[in-house]
Amino acid sequence: MAAMKQRTSSGAKTTVSVVISEEFYRELKMKAALEERSLSSLLEQLLHLGLQEYEKRSLKGIPAGALSKLIGTVNYQGDALKDSEEIYD
């Protein structure tokens, strides 16, 4: 599906199509109406917030070099509770 560009007072905007469930669509429409705003502006805000959260989570990853130190820490088919207690002791 092709995106459509349009000009607004704040700059260029692009129109995109997204497929979501009807139930989620109704929930979003209700939320937008309660906040007295358009569905588009609510979706844009949610996408911005979601992207910020996504970027925060991706920054908290474990460095690849640290993973090799974890090899052998827990026995395969071992006692998970006992093994995890030993890690933190």
MODELLER restraints for C-alpha pairs under 7 A, 6 or more apart:
rsr = mdl.restraints
at = mdl.atoms
rsr.add(forms.Gaussian(group=physical.xy_distance, feature=features.Distance(at['CA:3:A'], at['CA:14:A']), mean=6.36, stdev=0.5))
rsr.add(forms.Gaussian(group=physical.xy_distance, feature=features.Distance(at['CA:3:A'], at['CA:15:A']), mean=5.49, stdev=0.5))
rsr.add(forms.Gaussian(group=physical.xy_distance, feature=features.Distance(at['CA:3:A'], at['CA:16:A']), mean=5.07, stdev=0.5))
rsr.add(forms.Gaussian(group=physical.xy_distance, feature=features.Distance(at['CA:4:A'], at['CA:14:A']), mean=5.47, stdev=0.5))
rsr.add(forms.Gaussian(group=physical.xy_distance, feature=features.Distance(at['CA:4:A'], at['CA:15:A']), mean=4.86, stdev=0.5))
rsr.add(forms.Gaussian(group=physical.xy_distance, feature=features.Distance(at['CA:4:A'], at['CA:16:A']), mean=6.82, stdev=0.5))
rsr.add(forms.Gaussian(group=physical.xy_distance, feature=features.Distance(at['CA:5:A'], at['CA:12:A']), mean=6.85, stdev=0.5))
rsr.add(forms.Gaussian(group=physical.xy_distance, feature=features.Distance(at['CA:5:A'], at['CA:13:A']), mean=5.67, stdev=0.5))
rsr.add(forms.Gaussian(group=physical.xy_distance, feature=features.Distance(at['CA:5:A'], at['CA:14:A']), mean=4.26, stdev=0.5))
rsr.add(forms.Gaussian(group=physical.xy_distance, feature=features.Distance(at['CA:5:A'], at['CA:15:A']), mean=6.02, stdev=0.5))
rsr.add(forms.Gaussian(group=physical.xy_distance, feature=features.Distance(at['CA:6:A'], at['CA:12:A']), mean=5.85, stdev=0.5))
rsr.add(forms.Gaussian(group=physical.xy_distance, feature=features.Distance(at['CA:6:A'], at['CA:13:A']), mean=5.34, stdev=0.5))
rsr.add(forms.Gaussian(group=physical.xy_distance, feature=features.Distance(at['CA:6:A'], at['CA:14:A']), mean=6.19, stdev=0.5))
rsr.add(forms.Gaussian(group=physical.xy_distance, feature=features.Distance(at['CA:7:A'], at['CA:13:A']), mean=6.08, stdev=0.5))
rsr.add(forms.Gaussian(group=physical.xy_distance, feature=features.Distance(at['CA:28:A'], at['CA:39:A']), mean=7.00, stdev=0.5))
rsr.add(forms.Gaussian(group=physical.xy_distance, feature=features.Distance(at['CA:29:A'], at['CA:39:A']), mean=5.96, stdev=0.5))
rsr.add(forms.Gaussian(group=physical.xy_distance, feature=features.Distance(at['CA:32:A'], at['CA:38:A']), mean=5.89, stdev=0.5))
rsr.add(forms.Gaussian(group=physical.xy_distance, feature=features.Distance(at['CA:32:A'], at['CA:39:A']), mean=5.44, stdev=0.5))
rsr.add(forms.Gaussian(group=physical.xy_distance, feature=features.Distance(at['CA:32:A'], at['CA:42:A']), mean=6.09, stdev=0.5))
rsr.add(forms.Gaussian(group=physical.xy_distance, feature=features.Distance(at['CA:74:A'], at['CA:83:A']), mean=5.86, stdev=0.5))
